[in-house]
Amino acid sequence: MEHDAARPVPVDRYLQPKVEAEIAFVLGTDLVDGELDLDQVRDAVHHAVAAIEICDSRVAGWDITFGDTVADNASAGGFVLGTVRRALADFSPVDAVMSMTVTGQEDSTGTGADCLGDPLLALQWLARTARDLGDPLRAGQVVLSGALGPMRPATPGAQVEVSISGLGSLSITFAEEA
């Protein structure tokens, strides 16, 4: 699901791509044992990085319900990671400010607090849920925490630019259709 930011994203791989800016966490240790309180979850993060999630849907016109989203793999399509890595000792996800521009479309803006109050709370929820379901989060895994602002459609040739304070900028281009 990961794409290289240096190469155009193949738009024909997706049906109705949309993009959203997120903070991704790369885990340094497993999240298996203990209470998985916020301090334990924070300590398990090796680094945070800016990310663009490419969402997609098989449901025409994105006219989806919660059940449709679950059945459609949570609308997950792909992702691209930035290059600026920050340890959480040097970066506060909740205080991050994000802006995203998609060629010819409105900007999307938001903050870390727009992601369930704090992106680390999203990671904590996932860590507890994954463990309870018997498939805990492991060191080395990349976890996208959730959108910091509204998602936007991505058409062939679209250029997506994301900036997240503390994590730098990231841009991708969607290839023209073949």
Steps between C-alpha positions, in 0.01 A plus 500: 500500500800732536597724209827684447453880502764532226286311249153585366224306672328281240150647492364201309564284808210680669131535423417834666812619682487759773786622716536608858792621710593300807770444757652154470668326790775243450517268798829426672363238738206260509173607660401168655516501878373722775229760520606673177450836664593815313854512645569141393363566151707820467813316614443228236517753215842514338410805292218696342492604136265694271283279281251519218237229505342407169144398573286315250149358480327238292166665582388734221534869581631431850136463612609278787375404843710381792428139403610569142825648629573194713419266211723707269814461718440836669541673162874433525685520170859601561731746668816704456736594783703818536871504570517712818496269802442631851519323832206586723743660744546765228150513355149531646245343261202673664655843432579436133347734240428358155422643160437303182455631148381291207545648152197705406314417818439662836750475779446263790622622837498361851695420811610196693213565740260442209598131506291361789634776725859371462654266240654301786150419626425347159819294525409393854152389390646299212768343723242384754254381235764313297632329813149405615436346157819293527715691248693762700700783348867416453830687476566628149134535406376828353173626649311787336319679780208653311420809301597843632253667262249425226597268216501626143456327163814421300465498123751388237793744498410645842783634714450458875702709742487448876671697773488395865676722754793316654493231229570706191345475157414215268371504144380238254371505146237271358595366156293594200274217388659254257 
